[in-house]
């Protein structure tokens, strides 16, 4: 009996031990499983906390979307915006581009996070042609950029400096008018006319009479061809930009060509600087100097170079970089816009008649246009603004690049990405503009106080916005309006017989007319001697 009880007791204890061991094992497995699930849940939650990259089209291995990009980048980007929304990504080789197409998201870039997005993403060609990106356009945001921009805006392009150089601009414009008058009744390339007039005016502002006469005329003629070439190089797709590992091979020769143009710039700048330094030294020896004369931009910069204060002094390389900014930015974009405005007015005779009527009323037909007339030419100002809406000189502006990863529109924009602001698409958005394809300058008369060039209204950004807004805006606005007012006031313009007006464009970093505008001038003024003075 006792043996039977003992056996039963021992059997029960054994069974209990097995159950305890089984329960412990089950508990350990359960806790481990819960821990794994908790870890995965937390990891997933952490991953979700980082916004994804913007949506975008799929490309091919290695090359990305490059084969499908086409040549009209601004139109292709507008098409993709219709598919992927106001912000999307495009992989081009190893380079990530992020395209922004709405005013609200542009505001996040240029206003809310302006400091983060204040850097540029220069191409190899642009670096080769700008002293390694030492100019205002491509210099990284920081102390040196702030110093150069301050000098550029306050010293070179202040109202006082621009007023002081007016007689130089006026004289070059009068030369251009005389050249037109000598060709009355014959076809004239309006873009060529505008370029020569503008480049001579800008060179006068830069270094006065240093490179004038026959030498200056030869430089202007050669420079137009070189400037057109550098703009093509800046916009041309470069394998070295999309695949940095191949950059040292310069497979397309783009860096080589850009350096060649850079050397031409160097020769011009070195010649002007050398002649000016010799003149200043001679003037100093004769104890009369140039302090009583109005200073051109080059003298202002050379005087800054002599300062001992590192916070305000600049190097010779920086002087040349600033000269390049004025020459390139002031001539090419302004020439392009003169041609577009003239083309739109010739395409819309009613608008042309209204411009002529305003000029007759404000200026009269027995005198010439002066810069003092420009602020009173409200309708011509509206025509220029409307043309800049339809044909912004830089439809994608100058690309930006964030200094750190950021979030725009709920999407991650990684550090170093190329950010394109598609101003052209914003200007053509029917949700923003009534009949956006229609040329209607009156829309800017109705909103004259709001739609200006300051970049504060993100529906209209022909010159950009924020810290990186076009630094040369004061000079560009003056020269563009002054040149147009003079050409339109003094001449009637019509197409050569049997020709049609072409308003198609050719994409580039500066988007130009596909076909040059050729027109025949006839005099408007009552006194013919006004054309020869």
C-alpha positions in Angstrom: 0.0 0.0 0.0 2.7 2.4 1.0 4.7 1.5 -2.1 1.7 2.3 -4.2 1.2 5.7 -2.5 4.9 6.5 -2.9 4.8 5.7 -6.6 1.8 7.9 -7.1 3.4 10.7 -5.2 6.7 10.5 -7.1 4.7 10.3 -10.4 2.8 13.4 -9.5 6.0 15.3 -8.6 7.6 14.3 -11.9 4.6 15.4 -13.9 4.6 18.7 -12.0 8.3 19.3 -12.8 7.6 18.7 -16.5 4.7 21.1 -16.4 6.7 23.8 -14.6 9.6 23.4 -17.1 7.1 23.6 -20.0 5.4 26.7 -18.5 8.8 28.4 -18.1 9.8 27.6 -21.6 6.5 28.9 -23.0 6.9 32.1 -21.0 10.4 32.7 -22.3 9.3 32.1 -25.8 6.3 34.4 -25.4 8.3 37.2 -23.9 11.0 36.9 -26.6 8.3 37.0 -29.3 6.8 40.1 -27.7 10.2 41.8 -27.5 10.9 41.1 -31.2 7.4 42.4 -32.2 7.9 45.5 -30.0 11.4 46.1 -31.5 10.0 45.8 -35.1 7.1 48.1 -34.2 9.4 50.7 -32.8 11.8 50.4 -35.7 8.9 50.8 -38.1 7.6 53.7 -36.2 11.1 55.3 -36.3 11.4 54.8 -40.1 7.9 56.3 -40.6 9.1 59.4 -38.7 11.5 60.3 -41.5 9.5 61.6 -44.5 10.0 59.8 -47.8 11.6 61.2 -50.9 9.2 63.0 -53.2 7.5 60.8 -55.9 8.9 60.8 -59.4 9.3 58.9 -62.6 11.2 55.7 -62.9 14.3 55.7 -64.9 16.8 53.1 -66.2 19.6 51.5 -64.3 22.6 53.7 -63.9 21.4 56.5 -66.2 18.1 57.2 -64.5 15.7 59.5 -66.3 18.4 61.0 -68.6 17.3 59.3 -71.8 13.8 60.7 -71.5 14.6 64.3 -70.4 14.5 65.9 -73.9 15.7 69.4 -74.7 12.9 71.7 -73.5 13.5 71.1 -69.8 11.0 73.7 -68.5 8.2 72.1 -70.5 9.2 68.6 -69.6 9.2 69.5 -65.9 5.8 71.1 -66.2 4.5 67.9 -67.8 5.9 65.8 -64.9 4.3 68.1 -62.4 0.9 67.2 -63.9 1.7 63.6 -63.1 3.6 63.7 -59.8 2.4 66.9 -58.2 3.9 70.1 -57.0 7.2 68.5 -55.9 8.9 65.5 -57.4 12.3 63.9 -57.8 14.2 62.9 -60.9 17.3 60.8 -60.9 19.8 61.8 -63.5 22.7 59.4 -63.4 24.0 59.6 -59.8 22.5 63.0 -59.2 19.2 63.6 -57.5 17.1 66.6 -58.8 14.1 67.8 -56.9 11.7 70.1 -58.9 9.4 72.5 -57.1 6.4 73.7 -59.1 4.0 75.5 -56.6 4.2 79.0 -54.9 3.6 77.6 -51.5 6.5 75.1 -51.7 8.7 77.8 -53.3 8.0 79.9 -50.2 9.2 77.0 -48.0 12.5 77.0 -50.0 13.2 80.7 -50.4 11.6 82.1 -47.2 10.9 79.6 -44.5 14.2 77.7 -45.0 16.1 80.2 -47.0 19.4 79.8 -45.1 19.3 76.0 -45.6 18.7 76.3 -49.3 21.0 79.3 -49.9 23.8 77.3 -51.5 24.2 76.6 -55.2 24.8 73.4 -57.1 27.3 74.7 -59.8 28.1 72.6 -62.8 31.7 71.8 -63.8 31.3 74.3 -66.7 30.1 77.1 -64.4 33.0 76.5 -62.0 35.5 76.6 -64.8 34.2 79.9 -66.1 33.8 81.7 -62.7 37.2 81.3 -61.0 36.0 78.1 -59.3 32.7 79.6 -58.3 34.2 82.7 -56.6 31.5 85.0 -57.9 28.2 86.0 -56.3 26.2 83.6 -58.4 27.9 80.4 -57.4 29.8 81.2 -54.2 28.5 79.1 -51.3 26.5 80.9 -48.7 28.7 82.3 -45.9 30.9 85.2 -44.9 32.6 85.7 -48.2 29.3 85.6 -50.2 27.8 88.1 -47.8 30.7 90.4 -48.1 30.7 90.3 -51.9 27.0 90.8 -52.2 27.1 93.7 -49.8 29.9 95.3 -52.0 27.9 94.6 -55.1 24.6 96.0 -53.9 25.8 98.9 -51.7 28.9 100.1 -53.6 28.4 99.2 -57.2 24.6 99.1 -57.7 23.4 101.7 -55.2 21.2 104.4 -56.5 24.0 106.9 -56.1 26.4 104.7 -58.1 23.9 104.1 -60.8 22.9 107.7 -61.0 26.6 108.6 -61.3 27.1 106.3 -64.3 24.0 107.4 -66.1 25.9 109.7 -68.5 28.0 106.7 -69.6 25.0 104.5 -70.3 23.2 107.4 -72.1 26.1 108.0 -74.4 26.3 104.3 -75.4 22.5 104.2 -76.0 22.8 107.3 -78.2 25.5 105.6 -80.3 23.1 102.6 -80.7 20.3 105.0 -81.8 22.6 106.6 -84.4 23.5 103.2 -85.7 19.8 102.3 -86.2 19.1 105.6 -87.9 21.9 105.0 -90.4 20.1 101.7 -91.4 16.6 103.1 -91.7 14.4 101.0 -94.0 16.7 98.0 -93.8 16.2 94.8 -91.7 18.0 94.9 -88.3 18.7 92.0 -86.0 17.1 93.4 -82.8 19.0 91.0 -80.5 22.3 91.9 -82.0 21.4 95.6 -81.7 20.4 95.3 -78.1 23.5 93.3 -77.2 26.0 95.7 -78.6 24.2 98.7 -77.1 24.0 96.9 -73.7 27.5 95.5 -73.6 28.9 98.9 -74.5 26.8 100.5 -71.8 27.9 98.0 -69.2 31.5 98.2 -70.1 31.3 102.0 -69.7 29.9 101.5 -66.2 32.6 98.9 -65.4 35.7 100.8 -66.6 34.7 104.0 -68.2 36.8 104.8 -71.3 39.4 102.2 -70.6 38.3 99.9 -73.4 36.4 102.1 -75.8 36.9 103.1 -79.4 37.8 100.4 -82.0 39.2 98.1 -79.3 36.0 98.2 -77.4 33.9 97.6 -80.5 36.0 94.5 -81.4 35.6 93.2 -77.9 31.9 93.6 -77.9 31.5 91.8 -81.2 33.7 88.9 -80.1 32.1 88.8 -76.6 28.6 88.2 -78.0 29.6 85.0 -79.7 31.6 83.8 -76.6 28.7 84.6 -74.3 26.3 82.7 -76.4 28.7 79.7 -76.3 29.1 79.8 -72.5 25.3 79.9 -72.0 25.1 76.8 -74.1 27.9 75.1 -72.1 26.2 76.0 -68.8 22.9 74.3 -69.9 24.4 71.4 -71.9 24.0 68.0 -70.1 27.4 66.9 -69.0 28.3 63.3 -68.1 30.8 64.6 -65.6 28.0 66.3 -63.6 25.8 63.3 -63.6 28.6 60.8 -62.9 31.2 62.6 -60.7 33.5 59.6 -60.9 34.0 60.3 -64.6 34.6 64.1 -64.1 38.4 63.8 -64.4 38.1 62.5 -68.0 36.0 65.4 -69.3 34.5 63.1 -71.9 32.6 65.8 -73.7 35.2 68.5 -73.5 32.8 70.9 -71.8 35.3 71.8 -69.0 38.0 72.4 -71.6 35.8 74.7 -73.6 34.6 76.6 -70.5 38.2 77.1 -69.4 39.0 78.5 -72.9 36.3 81.1 -72.5 37.5 81.8 -69.0 41.0 82.7 -70.4 39.4 85.2 -72.8 37.7 86.8 -69.9 41.0 86.9 -68.0 42.7 88.7 -70.9 39.9 91.4 -71.1 39.9 91.9 -67.3 43.7 92.0 -67.0 43.9 94.5 -69.8 41.3 96.8 -68.2 42.7 96.5 -64.7 46.3 97.1 -65.9 45.4 100.2 -67.8 43.3 101.6 -64.9 46.1 101.0 -62.4 48.6 102.8 -64.6 46.2 105.7 -65.0 45.6 105.9 -61.2 49.3 105.8 -60.5 50.0 108.6 -63.0 47.1 110.6 -61.6 48.5 110.2 -58.1 51.9 111.3 -59.2 50.4 114.5 -60.7 48.6 115.0 -57.3 45.1 115.2 -58.8 43.8 111.7 -58.7 40.2 110.8 -59.6 38.4 111.7 -56.4 36.7 114.6 -58.0 35.5 112.6 -61.0 32.6 110.1 -61.0 34.0 106.6 -60.3 33.2 103.6 -62.5 32.7 100.2 -61.0 36.3 99.1 -61.5 37.8 102.0 -59.6 35.4 101.3 -56.7 36.6 97.7 -56.6 40.3 98.6 -56.8 39.9 101.0 -53.9 38.3 98.2 -51.8 41.3 96.0 -52.6 43.6 98.5 -51.0 41.8 98.4 -47.6 43.5 96.8 -44.7 40.2 95.7 -43.2 39.6 92.0 -44.0 35.9 92.5 -43.5 35.6 94.9 -46.4 38.7 94.3 -48.6 38.6 92.0 -51.6 41.1 90.1 -53.7 42.0 90.6 -57.3 40.3 87.3 -58.1 37.1 88.5 -56.5 37.3 91.7 -58.4 37.4 89.8 -61.7 34.6 87.5 -60.6 32.4 90.5 -59.8 33.2 92.1 -63.2 32.2 88.8 -64.8 28.9 88.8 -63.0 28.0 92.2 -64.3 29.1 91.5 -67.8 27.3 88.1 -68.1 24.3 88.8 -66.0 23.7 92.3 -67.3 24.2 91.7 -71.0 22.8 88.3 -71.9 19.6 88.2 -69.9 18.7 91.8 -70.6 19.4 91.4 -74.4 17.1 88.3 -74.3 14.3 90.3 -72.7 14.6 93.2 -75.1 14.1 90.8 -78.0 11.1 89.1 -76.3 9.4 92.4 -75.4 9.8 93.7 -79.0 8.5 90.4 -80.4 5.4 90.4 -78.2 4.6 94.1 -79.0 5.0 93.4 -82.8 2.7 90.4 -82.3 0.1 92.6 -80.5 -0.3 95.8 -82.5 -2.9 97.2 -80.0 -0.3 97.0 -77.2 2.3 98.6 -79.4 0.0 101.5 -80.2 -0.7 102.0 -76.5 3.1 102.0 -75.7 3.7 104.6 -78.5 0.8 106.7 -77.2 2.2 106.6 -73.6 5.7 107.6 -74.9 4.3 110.4 -76.9 2.3 111.7 -73.9 5.1 111.4 -71.3 8.2 112.2 -73.5 6.9 114.0 -76.6 8.1 113.7 -80.2 10.5 116.6 -80.0 12.9 115.2 -77.5 14.5 111.9 -76.5 13.9 109.5 -73.6 15.8 110.0 -70.4 16.0 107.6 -67.4 14.0 110.2 -65.5 11.0 109.4 -67.8 11.1 105.6 -67.0 9.1 105.7 -63.6 6.2 107.4 -65.4 5.9 104.8 -68.2 3.4 102.6 -66.4 2.1 100.7 -69.4 5.5 99.9 -70.8 6.4 98.7 -67.3 3.4 96.4 -67.4 4.3 95.1 -70.9 7.8 94.2 -69.6 6.4 92.4 -66.5 3.9 90.5 -68.7 6.7 89.4 -71.0 8.8 88.3 -68.1 5.8 86.2 -66.9 5.5 84.5 -70.3 9.2 84.3 -71.1 11.2 84.4 -67.8 14.8 84.7 -68.8 15.8 81.9 -66.4 12.7 79.6 -66.3 14.2 77.4 -63.7 16.3 80.1 -62.0 19.7 79.1 -60.7 19.6 75.7 -58.9 19.9 75.6 -55.2 21.2 72.9 -52.9 20.4 72.3 -49.2 23.3 72.4 -46.7 21.5 69.7 -44.7 18.6 67.3 -45.2 15.4 69.1 -45.0 11.6 68.6 -45.5 9.6 70.4 -48.2 5.9 69.7 -48.7 6.1 66.7 -46.4 9.0 65.1 -48.4 12.7 64.7 -47.6 15.1 66.7 -49.7 18.5 65.3 -49.0 21.6 67.3 -48.4 23.4 68.1 -51.7 20.4 67.5 -54.0 19.9 69.9 -56.9 16.7 71.9 -56.2 15.0 73.5 -59.3 12.3 76.1 -58.8 10.1 75.9 -61.9 9.1 79.5 -62.3 8.0 79.0 -65.8 5.4 76.4 -64.7 4.2 78.8 -61.9 3.8 81.6 -64.4 1.7 79.4 -66.6 -0.5 77.9 -64.0 -4.2 78.5 -64.8 -5.1 78.1 -61.1 -3.0 81.3 -60.5 -3.3 83.3 -63.7 -6.4 84.0 -65.7 -5.9 82.8 -69.2 -2.1 82.4 -68.6 -1.2 81.9 -72.3 -2.7 85.3 -73.2 -0.5 88.3 -73.5 -2.4 90.8 -71.3 -0.2 93.6 -69.7 -3.3 95.1 -68.0 -3.1 92.4 -65.4 -0.1 94.1 -64.0 -1.7 97.5 -64.0 -4.5 96.0 -61.9 -2.0 94.6 -59.4 0.8 97.1 -59.8 1.5 97.3 -56.0 1.7 93.6 -55.5 3.3 92.1 -58.6 6.7 93.6 -58.6 10.3 92.2 -58.9 11.0 91.9 -55.2 10.1 88.2 -54.9 7.6 88.7 -52.1 4.7 87.4 -54.2 5.5 83.7 -54.9 3.2 83.7 -57.9 5.6 85.9 -59.8 9.3 85.4 -59.5 11.2 86.3 -62.7 14.3 87.4 -60.7 14.0 84.8 -57.9 13.5 85.5 -54.2 15.1 85.4 -50.8 18.8 85.8 -50.2 19.7 84.5 -53.7 17.4 87.0 -55.6 19.2 88.4 -58.6 21.9 90.8 -57.2 22.0 92.8 -60.4 18.3 93.6 -60.4 18.7 97.4 -60.0 21.0 97.7 -63.0 19.0 95.2 -65.1 15.7 97.0 -64.5 17.1 100.4 -65.4 18.8 99.3 -68.5 16.0 97.1 -69.8 13.3 99.7 -69.5 15.6 102.6 -70.7 16.8 100.7 -73.9 13.2 99.5 -74.7 11.7 103.0 -74.2 14.4 104.6 -76.5 14.0 102.1 -79.3 10.2 102.2 -79.2 10.0 106.0 -78.8 12.2 106.9 -81.6 11.2 104.2 -84.2 8.3 102.3 -85.6 9.1 98.6 -86.1 7.7 96.2 -88.7 8.6 92.7 -90.0 10.3 92.5 -93.4 7.8 91.7 -96.2 6.9 88.0 -96.5 8.1 87.0 -93.1 6.2 85.7 -90.1 6.8 86.3 -86.4 8.1 83.2 -84.6 7.5 83.2 -80.8 8.9 79.8 -80.1 11.8 79.5 -77.6 15.1 77.5 -77.3 15.7 76.3 -73.7 19.0 77.1 -72.0 20.1 78.5 -68.7 18.8 81.6 -70.4 15.8 80.8 -72.7 16.0 82.7 -75.9 13.9 83.1 -79.0 14.4 80.1 -81.3 14.6 82.4 -84.3 16.2 85.9 -84.0 13.9 88.9 -84.3 14.6 90.9 -87.5 12.7 94.1 -88.0 12.7 97.3 -90.1 12.8 100.6 -88.3 11.3 103.9 -89.4 11.7 107.3 -87.6 8.9 108.6 -85.2 10.4 111.8 -83.9 9.6 115.2 -85.4 13.2 116.5 -85.5 15.6 114.3 -87.4 18.6 116.0 -85.7 17.6 114.1 -82.5 18.8 110.9 -84.1 22.3 112.3 -84.8 23.1 114.1 -81.6 
